[in-house]
Amino acid sequence: PAPSSPIASTVDQIDICIITYSNTPTVEVPWSTAPALPASIPPFVADGRTNTALALQTAIAQIGERLTYYKDPTNNISSAMPHIIHLSDGYPTDMQPGDPTWTALQDLLSNIDGNKNVEKKYANILHFVAPNGCMANSSTGALSGQDVLAQLSGNGAVYDMAKEVGNFSQLVVTITVIISKITQNFSTTAAADAGIKSTKKKLITEDV
């Protein structure tokens, strides 16, 4: 983050895993702290389908494995709220609203993001949808990618990159601000629950 970023002072506490997907999810960068990230990763291009359900399942599994690592008493690492930051052209090709894959993923996301029980929330998901994805078609009843992901995770989790995020720099700023606010709220709540004034947390972010 830039020196002026609200998370710049805790950059060494940010843990990141980067996954790309078309047909099959690929872990491009295994879990690494932000200062240890490579300067760049090999270019990748869309290839075939948009298997969003498989990609999100992979991301959730990555988070679960990392949290298990943190909770191991021999590692003694505290952690804050994991984030799945999902960049997509929008429309999934491995599920449709209401089919078994869709229903299973929606239930899984509801269980981890607090929609069913906010006290059990352990991850946050944000979808950033490109403007050239599948668009809504009123004559055929087809949904846009934004609509599909909003149905999956809720309207508040979806950002339209055509309307709300105009360029990549703005995207980076938007993600930074959102994560900062969420982690500040999480830390404040955790401190209040523990009866202490402050607490040091470790932020996990995951790009999908």
C-alpha positions as CSV (number, residue, x, y, z in Angstrom):
1,P,0.0,0.0,0.0
2,A,1.0,3.6,-0.5
3,P,2.4,5.4,2.6
4,S,-0.9,7.3,2.9
5,S,-3.0,4.1,2.9
6,P,-4.7,3.3,6.2
7,I,-3.2,-0.2,6.2
8,A,0.3,0.8,5.3
9,S,1.5,0.6,8.9
10,T,0.4,-3.1,9.1
11,V,1.5,-4.2,5.7
12,D,3.7,-7.0,7.1
13,Q,0.5,-8.4,8.7
14,I,-1.4,-8.8,5.4
15,D,-1.4,-12.4,4.1
16,I,-2.3,-12.9,0.5
17,C,-3.1,-15.8,-1.8
18,I,-3.8,-15.2,-5.5
19,I,-5.9,-17.6,-7.6
20,T,-6.8,-17.3,-11.2
21,Y,-9.5,-19.4,-13.0
22,S,-11.3,-20.1,-16.2
23,N,-11.9,-23.8,-16.4
24,T,-9.8,-24.8,-13.5
25,P,-8.6,-22.7,-10.5
26,T,-4.8,-22.2,-10.3
27,V,-2.9,-20.9,-7.3
28,E,-0.6,-18.3,-8.9
29,V,0.8,-17.1,-5.6
30,P,0.7,-19.3,-2.4
31,W,0.0,-17.6,0.9
32,S,2.6,-14.8,1.3
33,T,2.9,-11.7,3.4
34,A,2.5,-8.5,1.4
35,P,6.2,-7.5,1.6
36,A,7.2,-11.0,0.3
37,L,5.0,-10.9,-2.8
38,P,6.7,-11.2,-6.2
39,A,6.9,-8.0,-8.2
40,S,4.7,-9.6,-10.8
41,I,3.1,-12.8,-11.8
42,P,3.1,-14.4,-15.3
43,P,0.4,-13.0,-17.6
44,F,-2.8,-15.0,-17.8
45,V,-5.7,-14.9,-20.2
46,A,-9.3,-16.2,-20.0
47,D,-9.6,-19.7,-21.5
48,G,-12.9,-21.3,-22.0
49,R,-15.5,-21.3,-19.3
50,T,-16.1,-19.2,-16.1
51,N,-16.2,-21.8,-13.4
52,T,-17.0,-19.5,-10.6
53,A,-18.5,-22.1,-8.2
54,L,-15.3,-24.2,-8.4
55,A,-13.1,-21.1,-7.9
56,L,-15.0,-19.9,-4.9
57,Q,-15.0,-23.4,-3.4
58,T,-11.2,-23.4,-3.9
59,A,-10.8,-20.0,-2.3
60,I,-12.9,-21.1,0.8
61,A,-10.8,-24.2,1.1
62,Q,-7.6,-22.1,1.0
63,I,-8.9,-19.9,3.7
64,G,-9.9,-22.9,5.9
65,E,-6.4,-24.4,5.5
66,R,-4.8,-21.1,6.4
67,L,-6.9,-20.5,9.5
68,T,-6.1,-24.0,10.6
69,Y,-2.4,-23.1,10.3
70,Y,-3.0,-20.0,12.4
71,K,-4.9,-21.8,15.1
72,D,-2.2,-24.3,15.5
73,P,-0.8,-23.5,19.0
74,T,2.8,-24.1,17.9
75,N,2.5,-21.2,15.4
76,N,0.8,-18.8,17.9
77,I,-0.5,-16.4,15.1
78,S,-3.6,-14.3,15.7
79,S,-5.8,-13.4,12.7
80,A,-8.6,-11.1,11.7
81,M,-11.3,-11.3,9.1
82,P,-10.3,-13.2,5.9
83,H,-11.5,-11.6,2.6
84,I,-12.2,-13.1,-0.7
85,I,-11.8,-10.5,-3.4
86,H,-13.3,-11.9,-6.6
87,L,-12.6,-10.2,-10.0
88,S,-14.8,-11.6,-12.8
89,D,-16.4,-10.9,-16.1
90,G,-19.5,-11.8,-14.2
91,Y,-21.6,-14.7,-15.4
92,P,-20.8,-18.2,-14.0
93,T,-20.8,-21.1,-16.4
94,D,-20.7,-24.0,-13.9
95,M,-24.0,-23.1,-12.1
96,Q,-27.3,-21.5,-12.6
97,P,-29.5,-19.8,-10.0
98,G,-31.5,-22.6,-8.2
99,D,-29.5,-25.6,-9.4
100,P,-27.8,-28.0,-6.9
101,T,-24.3,-26.4,-7.4
102,W,-25.8,-22.9,-6.9
103,T,-27.8,-23.9,-3.8
104,A,-24.8,-25.7,-2.2
105,L,-22.5,-22.7,-2.8
106,Q,-25.1,-20.2,-1.6
107,D,-25.5,-22.2,1.6
108,L,-21.8,-22.4,2.1
109,L,-21.3,-18.7,1.6
110,S,-24.2,-17.9,3.9
111,N,-22.6,-20.0,6.6
112,I,-19.2,-18.3,6.4
113,D,-20.2,-14.6,5.7
114,G,-22.6,-14.3,8.6
115,N,-25.9,-14.1,6.6
116,K,-27.3,-17.0,8.6
117,N,-25.5,-16.2,11.9
118,V,-23.4,-13.1,12.2
119,E,-21.7,-14.4,15.3
120,K,-20.3,-17.2,13.3
121,K,-19.0,-15.1,10.4
122,Y,-15.4,-15.9,9.6
123,A,-14.9,-14.5,6.1
124,N,-16.0,-11.6,3.9
125,I,-16.5,-11.8,0.1
126,L,-16.4,-8.9,-2.4
127,H,-17.2,-9.3,-6.1
128,F,-15.9,-6.8,-8.6
129,V,-17.6,-7.4,-12.0
130,A,-16.2,-6.2,-15.3
131,P,-18.5,-4.2,-17.6
132,N,-18.0,-6.5,-20.6
133,G,-19.5,-9.6,-18.9
134,C,-22.8,-11.2,-19.7
135,M,-25.5,-8.5,-19.7
136,A,-29.1,-8.8,-18.7
137,N,-31.6,-9.5,-21.5
138,S,-35.2,-8.7,-20.7
139,S,-36.6,-10.5,-23.7
140,T,-34.9,-13.9,-22.7
141,G,-35.0,-13.3,-19.0
142,A,-31.2,-13.7,-18.9
143,L,-29.5,-12.1,-15.8
144,S,-26.4,-10.1,-15.9
145,G,-23.2,-11.3,-14.1
146,Q,-23.8,-8.6,-11.4
147,D,-27.4,-9.9,-10.9
148,V,-26.2,-13.5,-10.5
149,L,-23.5,-12.7,-8.0
150,A,-25.9,-10.4,-6.1
151,Q,-28.3,-13.2,-5.8
152,L,-25.5,-15.4,-4.6
153,S,-24.0,-13.1,-2.0
154,G,-26.3,-10.1,-1.6
155,N,-26.3,-6.7,-3.3
156,G,-23.9,-5.2,-0.8
157,A,-21.1,-7.6,-1.9
158,V,-21.1,-6.7,-5.6
159,Y,-19.4,-3.8,-7.3
160,D,-20.1,-2.9,-10.9
161,M,-16.8,-1.9,-12.4
162,A,-18.5,0.0,-15.1
163,K,-20.4,2.3,-12.7
164,E,-18.7,2.2,-9.3
165,V,-15.1,1.5,-10.2
166,G,-13.8,3.3,-13.2
167,N,-10.2,2.1,-13.5
168,F,-7.7,-0.3,-11.9
169,S,-6.1,2.4,-9.7
170,Q,-9.6,3.2,-8.3
171,L,-10.2,-0.5,-7.8
172,V,-7.1,-0.8,-5.6
173,V,-8.1,2.3,-3.6
174,T,-11.7,0.9,-3.2
175,I,-10.5,-2.5,-2.0
176,T,-8.0,-0.9,0.4
177,V,-10.7,1.4,2.0
178,I,-13.2,-1.5,2.3
179,I,-10.7,-3.8,3.9
180,S,-9.5,-1.1,6.3
181,K,-13.1,-0.3,7.4
182,I,-14.0,-3.9,7.9
183,T,-10.8,-4.8,9.8
184,Q,-11.1,-1.7,12.0
185,N,-14.7,-2.6,12.9
186,F,-13.6,-6.2,13.5
187,S,-10.7,-5.1,15.8
188,T,-12.9,-2.7,17.7
189,T,-15.5,-5.3,18.3
190,A,-12.9,-7.9,19.3
191,A,-11.3,-5.5,21.7
192,A,-14.7,-4.6,23.3
193,D,-15.6,-8.3,23.7
194,A,-12.2,-9.0,25.3
195,G,-12.5,-6.0,27.7
196,I,-9.3,-4.4,26.5
197,K,-8.5,-1.1,24.8
198,S,-6.7,-2.4,21.7
199,T,-5.7,-5.6,20.0
200,K,-3.2,-6.5,17.3
201,K,-4.7,-8.6,14.5
202,K,-3.5,-10.2,11.4
203,L,-5.4,-9.5,8.2
204,I,-5.8,-12.2,5.6
205,T,-6.8,-11.2,2.1
206,E,-7.4,-13.6,-0.7
207,D,-7.7,-12.6,-4.4
208,V,-9.7,-15.0,-6.6
